[in-house]
Amino acid sequence: MYIPGSFREERIENLHALIEAHPLALLISQGPAGLQASPVPFMLYPDEGRFGVLRAHLARANPAWKELQAGAECLVMFRGHDGYVTPSWYPSKAETRRVVPTWNYIAVEVRGTPTIIEEPAWLRRQLDDLTRRHEGIRAKPWSVADAPDDFVAAQLKAIVGIEIPVSRIEGKWKLSQNRTDLDRQGVVDGMGDETDPHGHPFLAEQMKRN
């Protein structure tokens, strides 16, 4: 991922926060069959390893896990909110007309060497952790234990686990930092306007904090 210096985010707590807020990532690997890309919900264990550990699972029928089993490094892309930036938000448009549209977004790129795990206890823990993470906000959360044991056992046989110790993590917070203060404020105001067809209040708040 190309990251100009003005857009680089290096604070590990911010990188981890984006992963936890947007856990569905694109898992990218390459093998004899070429590139493979799989959307996968990950669990981040931030206190393990140097930069954290990612864990997830894939359907056994998905050929991507066999590519990962070869032990080559893989790439995992997490993306937060994004939004179109119209030149109409720039005050400098009226002065110079030397402006073009762009796109603001937040993204985290993770690299690491995956391990494929087929041990049932590990897989059950991964399912339990993933379920608790996303069901915990519900008044009556569902748990894996709510399903019949024989059904769960069959489901475990149909998946394989992935564990990726993070060896490299980079963040790109592209939030108009390369514009003048006036233009940047114009983007904040435009994105914060819910009546604007390109309004995006969340990105507006992100820009205020960066």
MINUDO-512557 format. One record per residue (C-alpha): z, y, x. Coordinates in steps of 0.05 Angstrom, whole numbers, plus 32768, in hexadecimal, padded with zeros to 4 digits. Each point is the difference from the previous one (the first is absolute). Layout:
# residues N
ZYX ...
//
This chain:
# residues 210
800080008000 7FEB8043801C 803E802E8002 7FF980488019 8040801A801D 800E802F7FC5 80007FC57FD0 80287FCE8029 80427FE77FE3 802E7FDD8031 804480007FDE 800D7FB67FF4 802B800F7FC3 7FC580237FDF 7FD07FC88012 80307FCB7FE5 800D80297FC1 7FB580017FEF 7FFB7FB4800A 803B7FF57FD2 7FE680317FCB 7FB87FE38003 80087FB78013 7FBA7FE87FEA 7FD880028041 7FBD7FEA8018 80097FC68031 7FC47FFE802F 7FF07FC7802F 7FC37FE78026 7FEC7FB98011 7FC27FD38004 7FEE80117FB8 8003804B8010 802D80357FE3 80317FED7FC8 802480347FD5 80377FED7FCF 802B802E7FD5 80477FE6800B 8045801A7FEA 802C8001803E 804B8002800B 80188029803B 803E7FEC8027 800B80418027 803C7FE88029 7FDC7FC5801F 7FD780058040 7FEC80418022 7FDC80207FC5 80127FD07FC8 7FE47FC07FE5 7FCF7FF77FC6 80037FC27FD4 7FD37FEA7FC7 7FDA7FC57FE5 7FB87FED7FF1 7FE27FCE7FD1 7FF27FC08025 7FBA80037FE3 7FF480438023 7FDA7FF08041 801E803D8023 80407FDC8013 7FD87FCE802B 7FE3803B8026 8047801B800A 80187FBC8018 7FD48007803E 80348032801B 7FD4803E8009 801B80457FF1 7FF680187FB9 7FFF80457FE0 802880147FC2 7FEE80427FDD 803180217FD0 7FE9803D7FD9 802980317FD9 7FE880357FCF 7FBF8024800C 7FD980397FE1 7FC180288003 80058047801D 7FCF80327FE1 7FEB803C8029 8011802A7FC3 80497FFB8014 7FF580238042 800A804B8000 7FD18003803C 7FC77FE97FD3 7FFA80467FE4 8000801E8045 7FD27FD4802A 7FE37FCA7FD1 80057FD3803E 80277FC87FDE 7FF17FBA7FE9 80237FCC7FD5 802D7FCC801F 80337FCB7FED 804B8000800C 80247FBE8008 80397FDB8020 7FF57FBD8023 80247FD0802F 7FDD7FCF802E 80277FC3801A 7FEA7FCE8034 80217FBF8014 7FF47FB6800E 800D7FD77FC2 80227FBD7FF9 7FEF7FD27FC6 803C7FDE7FE1 7FFD7FC57FCF 804B7FEF7FFE 80177FFE7FB7 80438022800C 7FDF803A8024 7FCD80077FC8 80367FFF7FCB 802780368024 7FC1802B8004 7FF47FF97FB6 8049800E7FF0 8000803E802C 7FBF801A7FE4 80167FF47FB8 804480218009 7FDF803C8021 7FD3800E7FC5 80287FE47FC6 804180218015 7FEE80417FDD 7FFB7FDE7FBC 803A7FFD7FCF 7FF67FB57FFA 7FE07FEA8041 7FD87FBF8004 80107FD18039 7FDC7FC4801E 803B7FD67FE8 7FEC800F7FB8 7FC47FD38008 80057FB37FFD 800E7FE08043 7FC37FD37FFD 7FD4803B7FF0 801C8028803B 7FF77FC4802E 7FB77FFB7FEC 7FF5804A800B 801E7FFC8046 7FCE7FCA8012 7FC8802F7FEC 801380388031 8009800B804B 802E80338020 7FEE80378031 8031801F8031 7FE8803B802B 802E801F8034 7FE680488004 7FE6800E8046 7FE180437FF0 800780307FC6 7FDC80437FF4 800180327FC8 7FCF80347FE9 801A80377FD2 7FC080277FF2 801D803A7FD9 7FD6803D8013 8028800D8040 7FBF80178021 7FF8803A7FCF 801D80468003 8043800C7FDE 7FDD80247FC7 7FCD7FC97FF5 80367FCB8004 802A80257FCD 7FC280047FD4 7FFA7FB38003 804A7FF87FF0 7FF8802E7FC4 7FC07FDE7FE8 801B7FBA8007 804180157FDE 7FD980197FC3 80007FC67FCF 7FCC80237FD6 7FCE7FFE803A 7FD27FC47FFC 800F7FF2804A 804A800F7FFB 802F7FD08023 804980167FFC 80197FC8802D 7FD280158039 801480487FF5 80497FEC800B 7FED7FD8803E 7FDC803D801C 803E802B7FF5 80297FCF8029 7FCF7FFC803A 
//
